[in-house]
Each structure stands twice: as C-alpha cells, then as structure tokens.
C-alpha cells in the first residue's frame, strides 16, 4: 500500500512517517493491501476552495476524503486535511495540533473504508473507531472530545 504525503502548508510541522503509518494501518485492517492513498496537508483557503468546488459548502473544513477506486483489496483515494483548522481546534479541545491533525487523517481514511457519520449510530461507530486508531498509536482523546458533534 503506497501512502503519499503532500505537505502544502507552513503552519505545522507534520510527522509524515507517522501520518503514513496510521493511514496504512487503517487501510490494512479494513482489508486494503494494494493501491495508493494521497494525504494532502493544506491551509484553510485551500480546503475552503476544495469544499466549495466539490461539496458546495462555502467554508473551510477539517477534512475531505475522496474515493477514486474501491475494489478490495485495492483502494485509491485522497484525504485532504487542514493544518490551520487542526491548530485552532487543538486549543479548544486541549491537546496538540499534531494529535488533532492525526484525528482528521484517521477520520478521512475511515470514510474511505466505509464509515459514515450522518446518524447518531454512525457517529458513535465513527468516534469509537477514531479512538481505537488513536490509542493504537499512543494518543488518548482529550475529555473535551465529548463535546464534538
């Protein structure tokens, strides 16, 4: 499984090896062992423009994910995360911007492998999967995370 990281922002130092390892682990656990995932770390203006272009949402967001091919064991997809949003939200949630950014990557990859977050049950499943993935890499969710919607 090839995971490419494109760090296209200046605000945060990104541990590209860790991001790739987390994404690769999630994909492998979901049965995807072949293919390519691109993870782009961008700024708010960039993710805002992509959010407008692809989802018609006129605001910056934390993460976008796009499945290009889903044919197990092969997957191709893109996850785009905002370093600026991660840095800003990390303060509100009481943990590092690094951990917040990692959460966004995890969230995006989980969408690629089939998780949804529209209903209360789906949100609960997504949050549990996020917590498991973070814990596997030694990161515990802060208590403020309970306030996330």
N, C-alpha and C positions, 0 to 999 in steps of 0.2 A: 504494500500500500504506500503510495507516494503522497506525502503531505508537503505542500509548498507554502511557505510563509512569505507574504509581501508586507513589509512594514513601511507604510507610506505616510507616516506622521512623525512629529517631533516631540510630542508632549511626554510620552512614556518610553522608558527603556523596556523592550519586550524580550522575554526569555523565549526565543524562538524554538529552541530544542524542547523545552517543557510544553509549549503550546502544541507542537507537532506530536509529541509523545502522548499527550492527553487525547488529542483527536484520533490518533492511530489506535489507541487502546479502545476507545468507544466504538469505533468502526469495527474493529476485530471482534469485540464482544457481541456486536449485533450481527456477525456473520459475514462482514465485508472484508475480504482479504486481498482484493485486487482493485485497482483503479487509482484515481487521483482526487485529492481534495486540495483546494486552494483556500487559504485563510488570509484575508487582507485586513490589516490593522490600519484604520484610516482616521481622519479627523471628522468633526461634526459637519462641516459644509459638504464633504464628500458623501457621507452616509445620508445626509438630508437629500441631496440631489438624487441619489440612488433610490431612496424611499419614495420620492415624488415620481420618478421615472417608472419604477416597477410596480408600486403599490398605490400610487396616487395619494400618498399620505404626506402632507406638507409640513413636516417637522423632522428633526433628526431623531434617530432611534438608537438603541443599544446594539442590536444585531439583526442582520438579514441573512437568510440562507436560501440557496437555490439548488435544487436537484437537477442535474443535467442528464444523468443516467442512473437508473436504479434497476439492476439486473443481477441479484445476488449470485455469486459472491463479489460481483463487480459493482462499484459505485463511482460516480463522478459528480462532484458538487463544489459549491463555493459557499464560504461563510465569510461575512464581512462584519467586522466589529469596530465600534467607535472607542478609541482610546480616551478622547475628551469626555465622553459620557461616563466611561468607567472611572476616570479620575474624579469627576464631580460626584457621582453616586457613591463612590467608596467612602467619602467623607460622611455622607448621610447614613450609611449602613455600618460605619465603624470598623472598616477593615481596609486592607491595602488595595490600591488601584490595580496591582498585579493580580490579586485574587478576584476582583470584580471583572477584570478583563478575561480571566480564565473561565469564570462563570458564563460570560457571554459566548465564548467559544464552545463550551460544553452545551449550552442551550441551542446554539445553531446546529451543532452536529446531531444532537438528539432529534431536532426537527428533520434532518436529512434521513435519519434511520426510522422515522415513522411516528415519533412522539408529537402530540398536538397539545394545545393549551387554550382551547376555546371554552370548554365546560369546566365546572368545578372539579369533577373527577379527573379530567385530563390534566388540569393544572396540578392537582395533588400528585398524580403519577409523574409529571414532569419535574416537580420540585424534589420528589424523592429520588429520582434518577440523577438530578443535578447534585444533590447532597452526597449520594453514593460515589459519584465520579470525583467530586472534590475530595472526599475523605480518602479515596484510593491514592490520591496524590498529596495527602497530608494537610489538606485545607479544611477547616471546620467553618460552617456557615455562622456568621455573627447572629446574635439574638435578634437584631433589628430586621433580619431577613423575613421574620414572620409578618412584617408589615407590607411586604411586596405583594403586588396584585398580579 
